Amino acid sequence: MRVLAGLPLMLVLAACVAHAQTNDLAPVVGLDGAWVVDLSTSQSEPYIKPMQLTLNDDGTVEGSFYESDIEAGRWRTARGRTCVSFHTTDGVGPYHTAACLVGDHVEGQTWAEHRNFLFNWNATRN
């Protein structure tokens, strides 16, 4: 009889775990698609580049950033936000990028150790 009494609780816990796992890797249309990345260092000299993101059901990211193919990338929704992390290259060294969807835009940063810089940027929907 004790086993039957605990069954409803086990079912509720299993449903909660399944729901949490589904939310973490559910396709996120909001971050998928084409973006315009603002890399400007001054308002008088706009400098923009494209970003194309495809978030796959298995948690991987494909696409391009700054006209370079994403070579490896992951995405996840957790703690109330959806973020991506990936790397590209300029043929000399890797560029490591991390970015999160914030409302209707993306806020990110790119680190190029071989060029000794970290750059913060924003992107809007194309």
Secondary structure, DSSP 4 states (H G I P E B T S, - for coil): -HHHHHHHHHHHHHHHHHHHHHHHTS--TTTSEEEEEE--SBTTB--EEEEEEEE-TTSBEEEEETTEE--EEEEEEETTEEEEEEEEE-SSSEEEEEEEEETTEEEEEEEEGGGTEEEEEEEEE-
